[in-house]
Amino acid sequence: MAYQPQGRVEDYTMPFLVMAYVVLFTGLFILWAAFGYAVSLFISLIIHAILRAVPRRE
């Protein structure tokens, strides 16, 4: 059986980012409801610091 190149795959970056936002928002809302605004804000700060440490692709 000869090798046949497959073509380009569909780009699912935007749907992934939208769903990641939904999951993050839902998680922070649950934290806010269970423990209060300060805990949700603190977790957001930690997530922000982690994401700033990831190098950007160009």
Jmol script that loads the backbone (N, CA, C; Angstrom):
load data "model"
ATOM      1  N   MET A   1       0.846  -1.175   0.000  1.00  0.00           N
ATOM      2  CA  MET A   1       0.000   0.000   0.000  1.00  0.00           C
ATOM      3  C   MET A   1       0.896   1.244   0.000  1.00  0.00           C
ATOM      4  N   ALA A   2       0.704   2.092  -0.967  1.00  0.00           N
ATOM      5  CA  ALA A   2       1.526   3.294  -1.117  1.00  0.00           C
ATOM      6  C   ALA A   2       1.057   4.391  -0.162  1.00  0.00           C
ATOM      7  N   TYR A   3       2.000   5.224   0.232  1.00  0.00           N
ATOM      8  CA  TYR A   3       1.685   6.352   1.125  1.00  0.00           C
ATOM      9  C   TYR A   3       0.952   7.425   0.336  1.00  0.00           C
ATOM     10  N   GLN A   4      -0.180   7.863   0.877  1.00  0.00           N
ATOM     11  CA  GLN A   4      -0.934   8.945   0.261  1.00  0.00           C
ATOM     12  C   GLN A   4      -1.073  10.074   1.278  1.00  0.00           C
ATOM     13  N   PRO A   5      -0.539  11.250   0.976  1.00  0.00           N
ATOM     14  CA  PRO A   5      -0.671  12.354   1.927  1.00  0.00           C
ATOM     15  C   PRO A   5      -2.132  12.719   2.141  1.00  0.00           C
ATOM     16  N   GLN A   6      -2.465  13.066   3.369  1.00  0.00           N
ATOM     17  CA  GLN A   6      -3.854  13.337   3.728  1.00  0.00           C
ATOM     18  C   GLN A   6      -4.294  14.750   3.413  1.00  0.00           C
ATOM     19  N   GLY A   7      -3.986  15.683   3.217  1.00  0.00           N
ATOM     20  CA  GLY A   7      -4.500  17.024   3.086  1.00  0.00           C
ATOM     21  C   GLY A   7      -4.496  17.769   4.421  1.00  0.00           C
ATOM     22  N   ARG A   8      -4.987  18.923   4.368  1.00  0.00           N
ATOM     23  CA  ARG A   8      -5.005  19.753   5.585  1.00  0.00           C
ATOM     24  C   ARG A   8      -6.145  19.328   6.493  1.00  0.00           C
ATOM     25  N   VAL A   9      -5.902  19.461   7.771  1.00  0.00           N
ATOM     26  CA  VAL A   9      -6.947  19.169   8.752  1.00  0.00           C
ATOM     27  C   VAL A   9      -7.662  20.464   9.120  1.00  0.00           C
ATOM     28  N   GLU A  10      -8.866  20.330   9.621  1.00  0.00           N
ATOM     29  CA  GLU A  10      -9.642  21.501   9.995  1.00  0.00           C
ATOM     30  C   GLU A  10      -9.072  22.137  11.259  1.00  0.00           C
ATOM     31  N   ASP A  11      -9.105  23.458  11.314  1.00  0.00           N
ATOM     32  CA  ASP A  11      -8.567  24.204  12.456  1.00  0.00           C
ATOM     33  C   ASP A  11      -9.648  24.343  13.529  1.00  0.00           C
ATOM     34  N   TYR A  12      -9.419  23.697  14.676  1.00  0.00           N
ATOM     35  CA  TYR A  12     -10.381  23.737  15.770  1.00  0.00           C
ATOM     36  C   TYR A  12      -9.918  24.649  16.906  1.00  0.00           C
ATOM     37  N   THR A  13      -9.070  25.607  16.619  1.00  0.00           N
ATOM     38  CA  THR A  13      -8.544  26.479  17.661  1.00  0.00           C
ATOM     39  C   THR A  13      -9.646  27.335  18.283  1.00  0.00           C
ATOM     40  N   MET A  14     -10.449  27.981  17.470  1.00  0.00           N
ATOM     41  CA  MET A  14     -11.487  28.873  18.001  1.00  0.00           C
ATOM     42  C   MET A  14     -12.540  28.122  18.814  1.00  0.00           C
ATOM     43  N   PRO A  15     -13.067  26.983  18.337  1.00  0.00           N
ATOM     44  CA  PRO A  15     -14.011  26.255  19.203  1.00  0.00           C
ATOM     45  C   PRO A  15     -13.379  25.819  20.524  1.00  0.00           C
ATOM     46  N   PHE A  16     -12.094  25.439  20.501  1.00  0.00           N
ATOM     47  CA  PHE A  16     -11.420  25.067  21.743  1.00  0.00           C
ATOM     48  C   PHE A  16     -11.333  26.254  22.689  1.00  0.00           C
ATOM     49  N   LEU A  17     -10.972  27.415  22.174  1.00  0.00           N
ATOM     50  CA  LEU A  17     -10.850  28.597  23.027  1.00  0.00           C
ATOM     51  C   LEU A  17     -12.201  29.008  23.608  1.00  0.00           C
ATOM     52  N   VAL A  18     -13.247  28.899  22.821  1.00  0.00           N
ATOM     53  CA  VAL A  18     -14.588  29.239  23.317  1.00  0.00           C
ATOM     54  C   VAL A  18     -14.990  28.287  24.438  1.00  0.00           C
ATOM     55  N   MET A  19     -14.784  26.990  24.230  1.00  0.00           N
ATOM     56  CA  MET A  19     -15.150  26.029  25.267  1.00  0.00           C
ATOM     57  C   MET A  19     -14.259  26.163  26.498  1.00  0.00           C
ATOM     58  N   ALA A  20     -12.988  26.495  26.322  1.00  0.00           N
ATOM     59  CA  ALA A  20     -12.111  26.723  27.469  1.00  0.00           C
ATOM     60  C   ALA A  20     -12.615  27.916  28.278  1.00  0.00           C
ATOM     61  N   TYR A  21     -13.073  28.971  27.589  1.00  0.00           N
ATOM     62  CA  TYR A  21     -13.639  30.128  28.281  1.00  0.00           C
ATOM     63  C   TYR A  21     -14.885  29.730  29.069  1.00  0.00           C
ATOM     64  N   VAL A  22     -15.757  28.922  28.456  1.00  0.00           N
ATOM     65  CA  VAL A  22     -16.988  28.499  29.126  1.00  0.00           C
ATOM     66  C   VAL A  22     -16.658  27.688  30.375  1.00  0.00           C
ATOM     67  N   VAL A  23     -15.718  26.757  30.260  1.00  0.00           N
ATOM     68  CA  VAL A  23     -15.339  25.927  31.403  1.00  0.00           C
ATOM     69  C   VAL A  23     -14.702  26.782  32.493  1.00  0.00           C
ATOM     70  N   LEU A  24     -13.823  27.704  32.120  1.00  0.00           N
ATOM     71  CA  LEU A  24     -13.169  28.576  33.093  1.00  0.00           C
ATOM     72  C   LEU A  24     -14.188  29.477  33.791  1.00  0.00           C
ATOM     73  N   PHE A  25     -15.091  30.070  33.025  1.00  0.00           N
ATOM     74  CA  PHE A  25     -16.116  30.941  33.601  1.00  0.00           C
ATOM     75  C   PHE A  25     -17.004  30.168  34.571  1.00  0.00           C
ATOM     76  N   THR A  26     -17.417  28.968  34.159  1.00  0.00           N
ATOM     77  CA  THR A  26     -18.269  28.151  35.011  1.00  0.00           C
ATOM     78  C   THR A  26     -17.552  27.768  36.300  1.00  0.00           C
ATOM     79  N   GLY A  27     -16.282  27.374  36.178  1.00  0.00           N
ATOM     80  CA  GLY A  27     -15.512  27.003  37.361  1.00  0.00           C
ATOM     81  C   GLY A  27     -15.336  28.163  38.327  1.00  0.00           C
ATOM     82  N   LEU A  28     -15.029  29.337  37.796  1.00  0.00           N
ATOM     83  CA  LEU A  28     -14.865  30.506  38.654  1.00  0.00           C
ATOM     84  C   LEU A  28     -16.194  30.929  39.281  1.00  0.00           C
ATOM     85  N   PHE A  29     -17.281  30.765  38.544  1.00  0.00           N
ATOM     86  CA  PHE A  29     -18.593  31.088  39.102  1.00  0.00           C
ATOM     87  C   PHE A  29     -18.938  30.146  40.254  1.00  0.00           C
ATOM     88  N   ILE A  30     -18.617  28.857  40.092  1.00  0.00           N
ATOM     89  CA  ILE A  30     -18.874  27.895  41.165  1.00  0.00           C
ATOM     90  C   ILE A  30     -18.021  28.227  42.387  1.00  0.00           C
ATOM     91  N   LEU A  31     -16.748  28.574  42.183  1.00  0.00           N
ATOM     92  CA  LEU A  31     -15.896  28.975  43.305  1.00  0.00           C
ATOM     93  C   LEU A  31     -16.459  30.207  44.005  1.00  0.00           C
ATOM     94  N   TRP A  32     -16.924  31.164  43.212  1.00  0.00           N
ATOM     95  CA  TRP A  32     -17.484  32.390  43.770  1.00  0.00           C
ATOM     96  C   TRP A  32     -18.721  32.064  44.610  1.00  0.00           C
ATOM     97  N   ALA A  33     -19.584  31.193  44.096  1.00  0.00           N
ATOM     98  CA  ALA A  33     -20.805  30.845  44.822  1.00  0.00           C
ATOM     99  C   ALA A  33     -20.498  30.068  46.098  1.00  0.00           C
ATOM    100  N   ALA A  34     -19.475  29.214  46.043  1.00  0.00           N
ATOM    101  CA  ALA A  34     -19.186  28.355  47.193  1.00  0.00           C
ATOM    102  C   ALA A  34     -18.329  29.062  48.244  1.00  0.00           C
ATOM    103  N   PHE A  35     -17.344  29.828  47.829  1.00  0.00           N
ATOM    104  CA  PHE A  35     -16.368  30.370  48.774  1.00  0.00           C
ATOM    105  C   PHE A  35     -16.292  31.888  48.814  1.00  0.00           C
ATOM    106  N   GLY A  36     -16.895  32.564  47.877  1.00  0.00           N
ATOM    107  CA  GLY A  36     -16.877  34.019  47.885  1.00  0.00           C
ATOM    108  C   GLY A  36     -16.000  34.604  46.788  1.00  0.00           C
ATOM    109  N   TYR A  37     -16.122  35.900  46.657  1.00  0.00           N
ATOM    110  CA  TYR A  37     -15.437  36.624  45.582  1.00  0.00           C
ATOM    111  C   TYR A  37     -13.920  36.590  45.733  1.00  0.00           C
ATOM    112  N   ALA A  38     -13.415  36.672  46.949  1.00  0.00           N
ATOM    113  CA  ALA A  38     -11.970  36.743  47.172  1.00  0.00           C
ATOM    114  C   ALA A  38     -11.259  35.484  46.674  1.00  0.00           C
ATOM    115  N   VAL A  39     -11.830  34.324  46.929  1.00  0.00           N
ATOM    116  CA  VAL A  39     -11.212  33.072  46.470  1.00  0.00           C
ATOM    117  C   VAL A  39     -11.220  33.008  44.948  1.00  0.00           C
ATOM    118  N   SER A  40     -12.318  33.373  44.323  1.00  0.00           N
ATOM    119  CA  SER A  40     -12.401  33.374  42.870  1.00  0.00           C
ATOM    120  C   SER A  40     -11.395  34.347  42.264  1.00  0.00           C
ATOM    121  N   LEU A  41     -11.257  35.508  42.863  1.00  0.00           N
ATOM    122  CA  LEU A  41     -10.294  36.491  42.384  1.00  0.00           C
ATOM    123  C   LEU A  41      -8.862  35.988  42.545  1.00  0.00           C
ATOM    124  N   PHE A  42      -8.568  35.334  43.649  1.00  0.00           N
ATOM    125  CA  PHE A  42      -7.234  34.792  43.894  1.00  0.00           C
ATOM    126  C   PHE A  42      -6.893  33.689  42.887  1.00  0.00           C
ATOM    127  N   ILE A  43      -7.826  32.789  42.618  1.00  0.00           N
ATOM    128  CA  ILE A  43      -7.608  31.730  41.634  1.00  0.00           C
ATOM    129  C   ILE A  43      -7.409  32.332  40.248  1.00  0.00           C
ATOM    130  N   SER A  44      -8.168  33.369  39.922  1.00  0.00           N
ATOM    131  CA  SER A  44      -7.997  34.057  38.640  1.00  0.00           C
ATOM    132  C   SER A  44      -6.609  34.664  38.528  1.00  0.00           C
ATOM    133  N   LEU A  45      -6.126  35.223  39.609  1.00  0.00           N
ATOM    134  CA  LEU A  45      -4.779  35.805  39.623  1.00  0.00           C
ATOM    135  C   LEU A  45      -3.721  34.732  39.385  1.00  0.00           C
ATOM    136  N   ILE A  46      -3.889  33.581  40.002  1.00  0.00           N
ATOM    137  CA  ILE A  46      -2.937  32.478  39.810  1.00  0.00           C
ATOM    138  C   ILE A  46      -2.966  31.998  38.351  1.00  0.00           C
ATOM    139  N   ILE A  47      -4.157  31.824  37.792  1.00  0.00           N
ATOM    140  CA  ILE A  47      -4.275  31.399  36.393  1.00  0.00           C
ATOM    141  C   ILE A  47      -3.650  32.431  35.470  1.00  0.00           C
ATOM    142  N   HIS A  48      -3.862  33.703  35.750  1.00  0.00           N
ATOM    143  CA  HIS A  48      -3.283  34.772  34.941  1.00  0.00           C
ATOM    144  C   HIS A  48      -1.752  34.722  34.989  1.00  0.00           C
ATOM    145  N   ALA A  49      -1.191  34.505  36.158  1.00  0.00           N
ATOM    146  CA  ALA A  49       0.271  34.432  36.294  1.00  0.00           C
ATOM    147  C   ALA A  49       0.825  33.234  35.538  1.00  0.00           C
ATOM    148  N   ILE A  50       0.134  32.104  35.580  1.00  0.00           N
ATOM    149  CA  ILE A  50       0.588  30.915  34.858  1.00  0.00           C
ATOM    150  C   ILE A  50       0.542  31.155  33.349  1.00  0.00           C
ATOM    151  N   LEU A  51      -0.538  31.755  32.873  1.00  0.00           N
ATOM    152  CA  LEU A  51      -0.657  32.002  31.437  1.00  0.00           C
ATOM    153  C   LEU A  51       0.334  33.048  30.941  1.00  0.00           C
ATOM    154  N   ARG A  52       0.701  34.003  31.782  1.00  0.00           N
ATOM    155  CA  ARG A  52       1.705  34.993  31.367  1.00  0.00           C
ATOM    156  C   ARG A  52       3.087  34.367  31.261  1.00  0.00           C
ATOM    157  N   ALA A  53       3.323  33.277  31.991  1.00  0.00           N
ATOM    158  CA  ALA A  53       4.633  32.606  31.950  1.00  0.00           C
ATOM    159  C   ALA A  53       4.804  31.771  30.689  1.00  0.00           C
ATOM    160  N   VAL A  54       3.710  31.422  30.019  1.00  0.00           N
ATOM    161  CA  VAL A  54       3.790  30.632  28.795  1.00  0.00           C
ATOM    162  C   VAL A  54       4.242  31.537  27.650  1.00  0.00           C
ATOM    163  N   PRO A  55       5.297  31.153  26.947  1.00  0.00           N
ATOM    164  CA  PRO A  55       5.767  32.022  25.847  1.00  0.00           C
ATOM    165  C   PRO A  55       4.772  32.048  24.702  1.00  0.00           C
ATOM    166  N   ARG A  56       4.680  33.183  24.046  1.00  0.00           N
ATOM    167  CA  ARG A  56       3.774  33.349  22.906  1.00  0.00           C
ATOM    168  C   ARG A  56       4.431  32.842  21.641  1.00  0.00           C
ATOM    169  N   ARG A  57       3.616  32.214  20.801  1.00  0.00           N
ATOM    170  CA  ARG A  57       4.112  31.791  19.488  1.00  0.00           C
ATOM    171  C   ARG A  57       3.903  32.926  18.502  1.00  0.00           C
ATOM    172  N   GLU A  58       4.810  33.039  17.578  1.00  0.00           N
ATOM    173  CA  GLU A  58       4.681  34.106  16.592  1.00  0.00           C
ATOM    174  C   GLU A  58       4.617  33.572  15.208  1.00  0.00           C
TER     175      GLU A  58
END
end "model"
wireframe off; spacefill off
backbone 0.3
color backbone group
